[in-house]
């Protein structure tokens, strides 16, 4: 008698056998030639870390480019940055001179009758000086508003220097002014001389 070895016959339980003697089911073996899926599963945390790394590298690259631009501007900037500061300084001195001169001239025109007795001079002299100062304010304002130095900007400088000389001569030689008036004239001459010096230096640079 031949004994069969087919799996379906071997797996069939014998008659009268108890359930505890039944063979345990065996998992089928994988077929040959079929490869298992080895692709890694998607990890949200890992993806977020990768995105954060990319953003960090991008920010670092932007900072590096910014530093390179700043270094380039610093290396080639003095030739263009210095003239800009000079222009601003020139406009500042002419603008301040225009404000002081204009206020002084208007004060002489409006309060000539009150200031004249204190300074010991005639009111008509103060009115004439006030008109002159208001007229001088015009070229000062034009020089302050000009974006670049102009040859016409030397005119207020020359007027200021002439004013300093005339004020010193008037304070020392004229018989009209009082002691307070002479001191006031000399103080004005000193202020105008400072403005003239600063304007002269800003135009020469």
C-alpha positions as CSV (number, residue, x, y, z in Angstrom):
1,X,0.0,0.0,0.0
2,X,1.5,3.4,-1.0
3,X,1.3,6.3,1.4
4,X,0.4,9.6,-0.2
5,X,2.2,12.7,0.7
6,X,-0.1,15.3,-0.7
7,X,-0.6,18.3,1.6
8,X,-4.3,18.2,1.5
9,X,-4.4,14.6,2.6
10,X,-1.7,15.0,5.2
11,X,-3.6,18.0,6.7
12,X,-6.9,16.1,7.0
13,X,-7.6,14.9,10.5
14,X,-7.9,11.3,11.3
15,X,-11.2,9.9,12.3
16,X,-11.7,9.9,16.0
17,X,-8.8,12.3,16.6
18,X,-9.4,14.9,19.2
19,X,-9.1,18.6,18.5
20,X,-5.9,19.0,20.5
21,X,-4.1,16.6,18.1
22,X,-5.0,18.7,15.0
23,X,-1.9,20.2,13.3
24,X,-1.4,23.9,13.6
25,X,-1.9,26.0,10.5
26,X,1.3,27.0,8.8
27,X,1.7,30.4,7.2
28,X,2.3,30.0,3.5
29,X,5.9,30.8,2.5
30,X,6.4,33.7,0.1
31,X,6.6,32.8,-3.5
32,X,9.9,32.8,-5.0
33,X,10.7,35.8,-7.2
34,X,8.4,38.2,-5.3
35,X,10.4,41.0,-3.5
36,X,9.0,42.6,-0.4
37,X,8.3,46.4,-0.4
38,X,11.3,48.0,1.2
39,X,10.3,51.6,0.7
40,X,10.5,53.7,3.9
41,X,7.3,54.9,5.4
42,X,6.5,58.6,5.3
43,X,7.5,60.4,8.5
44,X,5.9,63.9,9.0
45,X,8.4,64.8,11.7
46,X,11.4,64.0,9.5
47,X,9.9,66.0,6.6
48,X,9.4,69.0,8.9
49,X,13.0,68.8,10.1
50,X,14.2,68.7,6.5
51,X,12.1,71.8,5.7
52,X,13.5,73.6,8.7
53,X,17.1,72.8,7.6
54,X,16.4,74.1,4.1
55,X,14.9,77.4,5.5
56,X,18.0,77.7,7.8
57,X,20.4,77.2,4.9
58,X,18.4,79.7,2.8
59,X,18.5,82.3,5.6
60,X,22.3,81.7,6.1
61,X,22.8,82.2,2.4
62,X,20.8,85.5,2.4
63,X,22.9,86.7,5.4
64,X,26.1,85.9,3.6
65,X,24.9,87.8,0.5
66,X,24.0,90.8,2.6
67,X,27.4,90.8,4.3
68,X,29.0,90.6,0.9
69,X,27.0,93.6,-0.3
70,X,27.9,95.6,2.8
71,X,31.5,94.8,2.4
72,X,31.4,95.8,-1.3
73,X,29.7,99.1,-0.4
74,X,32.3,99.7,2.4
75,X,35.2,99.0,0.1
76,X,33.9,101.2,-2.7
77,X,31.8,103.6,-0.8
78,X,34.1,106.4,0.5
79,X,34.4,107.9,-2.9
80,X,30.7,108.5,-3.1
81,X,29.7,108.7,0.6
82,X,32.1,111.6,1.4
83,X,30.7,114.1,-1.2
84,X,27.2,113.4,0.1
85,X,28.1,114.3,3.7
86,X,29.9,117.4,2.4
87,X,26.8,118.5,0.5
88,X,24.6,118.0,3.6
89,X,27.1,120.0,5.7
90,X,27.2,122.8,3.2
91,X,23.4,123.0,3.1
92,X,23.3,123.0,6.9
93,X,25.6,126.0,7.3
94,X,23.9,128.0,4.7
95,X,20.5,127.1,6.0
96,X,21.4,128.1,9.6
97,X,22.9,131.3,8.4
98,X,19.7,132.1,6.4
99,X,17.5,131.5,9.5
100,X,19.7,133.7,11.7
101,X,20.1,136.5,9.2
102,X,16.4,136.5,8.3
103,X,15.2,136.7,11.9
104,X,17.8,139.4,12.6
105,X,16.7,141.5,9.7
106,X,13.0,141.2,10.5
107,X,13.7,142.1,14.1
108,X,15.4,145.3,13.0
109,X,12.5,146.2,10.7
110,X,9.7,145.5,13.1
111,X,11.3,146.7,16.4
112,X,13.6,149.4,15.1
113,X,12.1,152.1,17.3
114,X,12.6,150.0,20.5
115,X,16.0,148.6,19.7
116,X,17.6,151.9,18.5
117,X,17.7,153.6,21.9
118,X,19.2,150.5,23.5
119,X,22.0,150.2,21.0
120,X,22.5,154.0,20.8
121,X,21.9,154.3,17.0
122,X,19.3,155.9,14.9
123,X,16.1,153.9,14.0
124,X,16.7,154.7,10.3
125,X,20.1,152.9,10.4
126,X,18.4,149.8,11.9
127,X,15.8,149.9,9.2
128,X,18.4,150.0,6.5
129,X,20.4,147.2,8.0
130,X,17.2,145.1,8.4
131,X,16.4,145.5,4.7
132,X,20.0,144.6,3.7
133,X,19.8,141.4,5.9
134,X,16.5,140.4,4.4
135,X,18.0,140.7,0.9
136,X,21.0,138.7,1.9
137,X,18.7,135.9,3.1
138,X,17.7,135.2,-0.5
139,X,21.1,133.9,-1.8
140,X,21.6,132.1,1.5
141,X,18.3,130.2,1.0
142,X,19.2,129.4,-2.6
143,X,22.6,128.0,-1.6
144,X,21.0,125.9,1.1
145,X,18.4,124.5,-1.3
146,X,21.0,123.7,-4.1
147,X,21.7,119.9,-4.1
148,X,25.3,120.5,-5.3
149,X,27.8,123.3,-4.8
150,X,27.6,126.2,-7.3
151,X,29.8,129.2,-8.1
152,X,27.0,131.5,-7.0
153,X,27.3,130.0,-3.5
154,X,30.4,132.1,-3.0
155,X,28.4,135.3,-3.0
156,X,27.0,134.9,0.5
157,X,30.5,134.0,1.8
158,X,31.9,137.2,0.4
159,X,29.1,139.2,1.8
160,X,29.6,137.6,5.2
161,X,33.3,138.4,5.2
162,X,32.6,142.0,4.2
163,X,30.0,142.2,7.0
164,X,32.6,141.1,9.5
165,X,35.1,143.8,8.4
166,X,32.5,146.5,8.3
167,X,31.1,145.6,11.7
168,X,34.6,145.7,13.4
169,X,35.3,149.1,11.8
170,X,31.9,150.5,12.8
171,X,32.2,149.2,16.4
172,X,35.7,150.7,16.9
173,X,35.4,153.9,14.9
174,X,31.8,155.1,15.0
175,X,30.7,157.5,17.7
176,X,27.0,156.7,17.7
177,X,26.7,153.2,19.3
178,X,26.6,152.8,23.1
179,X,28.8,150.4,24.9
180,X,26.0,147.8,24.6
181,X,25.6,148.6,20.9
182,X,29.3,148.1,20.3
183,X,29.3,144.8,22.1
184,X,26.3,143.7,20.1
185,X,27.9,144.6,16.8
186,X,31.1,142.7,17.7
187,X,29.1,139.6,18.8
188,X,27.2,139.7,15.4
189,X,30.5,140.0,13.6
190,X,31.9,136.9,15.4
191,X,28.8,134.8,14.6
192,X,28.9,135.9,10.9
193,X,32.6,135.1,10.8
194,X,32.0,131.6,12.1
195,X,29.3,131.1,9.4
196,X,31.6,132.4,6.7
197,X,34.4,130.1,7.8
198,X,32.2,127.0,7.8
199,X,30.7,127.9,4.5
200,X,34.1,128.5,3.0
201,X,35.4,125.2,4.2
202,X,32.4,123.3,2.9
203,X,32.7,124.8,-0.5
204,X,36.4,124.1,-0.8
205,X,36.0,120.4,0.0
